[in-house]
Amino acid sequence: GGRPTLMDLMAGRIREVRVHVRQRRIPADLQRGDYENDTAFRARFQQWVNMLWLEKDALIVRMLADTAA
């Protein structure tokens, strides 16, 4: 039981691994900026990254629901 480990994977005890790959473009306004010294730029950048994490979390929920069905 529990979460599978790297050793489980290496030993062939994991039946399926699902990977979703998506290439993303970094928005033009986030390609140039001073993350360390420009608080407004940092906030915009963090907001974009946080949106990516939320989308990733939603994708995992959908993938797990598909697996359970």
C-alpha positions, 0 to 999 in steps of 0.5 A, a space after each residue: 500500500 501507500 505511495 509507490 517509490 522509485 524502487 517500486 518503479 525500478 523493480 517493475 511493481 508499477 503497472 502504469 505511468 501516465 505523463 502529460 507534456 505540454 510546451 508553453 510559451 513564456 509571455 513576451 512581457 515576462 521574458 524581460 524583467 528584473 525579478 529581484 528588484 521590480 516588485 510589479 514584475 515579480 508579482 506578474 511573474 508569480 501570478 503566471 506561475 501560480 496559474 500554471 500550478 493551478 492548471 497542473 493540479 486540475 489536470 491531475 484531478 482529471 487524470 486521477 478521475 479517469 483512472 478511477 472510472 
